[in-house]
């Protein structure tokens, strides 16, 4: 990609220890998306390196750190003998029923101040979702030339469950396919759902 740190692309895990000091250098409270282009709990990331990341999070209580994973079972294993810092928000990806929904129970088993679901891209109706102990749900459609469409009814189904159970709901985007089922640029499709935007976020994040 020509960007420092991505010389090997995405074929192999690269541990970028030189980036760990960055949160110390920023005094203004900031939200950091940990490993936004990777997964902190990937099988090739050793727990000793995760320990280093968590130390930075503990040392920087002025910041908040979003940690999102598809390896929910490994995240649960890691935190089985460790405390979660209050400024670490733990989340799992939930894209469908087969792979996504089972991750939720592992997240719910972890004692954390803020737990969230990233339902992006939403690829099908999820049906009934277990929201016990979940504080925040993000929903979005898929982007890119090969994006699959997201139906409005799938989003509304998630939103209504969140509202019924007092879980904050954030609608991020329609992605490449609009609310009307037509494909166009992501920016043209916007973020409205049934005539309004949904920007609810947990109080802990304010």
N, C-alpha and C positions, 0 to 999 in steps of 0.2 A: 504493500500500500504506500510505501515511501514515507511512512510516519515512524518516528523513533519508537522502538518497542514492538513494532509489528513487522520487523524484517523477515521473520520466518512465517508470516501469515498466521493462519489459524490451525495449522496442521499439528503443532506441538505447543505444549504449555511452556510459557516463559515466566519465571519468577522475577519481577522487577523490584528488587529490594530498594533500589535507589529512589523509588517513588514514595516509600513509606514516610519520609520526613515531611512531605508536603502539607498535611493538615496542621503540623506544628507551626509552620511558617505563616499560616493564615489566621489572623486574630478575629476577623469578622465572622460571626456565626454563619456557617455554611452547611448545606446539605450535600453530602458526598454519596454518589452512587458507586459502591464498591464493586470493582470488576464489571463495569457496565458492558464490556465487550467480551466477558468470559464468565467463569463460574468459580467462586471462591472454594466451593466444596467439590470441585472436579476431583476425580480419583487420583489424578497425578499431582494435585497440590497437597504437599505433606502437612500434617497437622502442626508441625513446628512453625511453618510459615503462617498458617492461620493464627497461631498464638501471637506472632509478631503483629499481625493486622489488628487483632483484638486489643493488644497493648496500646497501640496508637489510638484506638477508639476510646479506651478508658482514660488515656492521658489527655484527651481533648474533649471534655464534656461540653464545651461551648458549641460543638458541631453535632450534627446528626448524620448517621451513616446508614444508608439503605443497603441491605444485603439480600439479594434475590438469587434463588437457586432452583435448578431442576433436580438436584441431588438431595432431596428432602431427607431421605433416610440417613445419608452421611452427615448432614447438618445436625440431625437429631442425635446421632452417635457422638458427634463432637461435643455438643452441649450437655450430654448426659452427666458429665463430671465437671462441668464448668458453668459459671454464672454468665448471664447475658448482661452486658452493660445497658443501663437505661436508655442511652442515646444510640443504641443499635436497634434498628427496625428490621425484623426478620420477615422475609417473604418467600413464597413459592410461586412458580409459574403454573397456571392452570389453563391449558389450551383446549382440553377435551375431556370426555368422561373416562376413557381408558387409561390414559397416562397422567392427566392433570388432577382429577379429583382425588386419587389415592394419596397424593402428596400432602393434602390438607391435614390429615390425621397426624402425620409426623410433625408438622408445624405446631399443631395444637398441643402436642406433648411437651413442648419446650416452654419453660417459664420465661416470658419476655414482656417488656413494657408495651411494645407495639408489634403486632403481627399483621401482615397484609398479604393479599392475594393479587398477583398480577395476571389478570385474565386477558392476555394479549399475546398473540392474536386469538380471539374467540372463534373457534372453528366449527362449533356445533352447539345445539342446545345442551346445557349442562344438567337440566332437571333440577332436582332438589340438592342444594348445597349445604353442607354443614358449616355454619358460621359461628359456632361456639368459640369464644375467645379470639375471634378475628375482629380487628379494629378498623380495617380499611380495605376496600376492594377497588381495583383499577381495571377498567375494561377498555379495550381498543381493538380495532380491526387491523388486518394485515396490510403491509405496504410492499412496494416493489413490483416488477413486471409480472411475476408469477403469483401474485397475491390471490388468495381465495376470498370470496365474498363473505360478509358477515350480515346476517339478517337482523332486522330491527327487533323482531320478537325474541331473539336470543338475549339481546342486551336488556330489554325491558324485563324479561324473566329474572335476570340477575339483579337489576336495580330494585325491583319490587321486593325481592327477598331481603335485600339490604335494608330497605326502608322499614320493612316489617320487624326486623330484628335490631334496629338502631345501630346499624353498621354504616360508617361513612362510605359514600359511593362517589367515585371519580370517573367520569367518562373522558378518556384521553383523545380519541379520534375515531373517525370512520375508516381511515386508511385509504386504500386505492379504490374501494367500492363505496358508493354513496348510500345514504339512507333510502334512496329510491331504487337501489339495485343496479345503478349504472356506474361504469368504470370511468374515472377521470383523475385528475391530479389530487393528491392528498389534501393540499391546501384548499382546493375548490370544494371538497366534500365537507370540510369543517368539523365541528365538534358538537353541534346541536343534536339533542335527542328529544323528539317530540316537542320541539319549539323552545327548548331552553338548554343551557349548559349545566353540567353537574360537576361542581368543583369542591365537593365536601372532602375535608381532610380531618384527621383526628386532632383533638386539642393539643396533644403532646407534640404535634408537629408545628404548631403556630409559634 
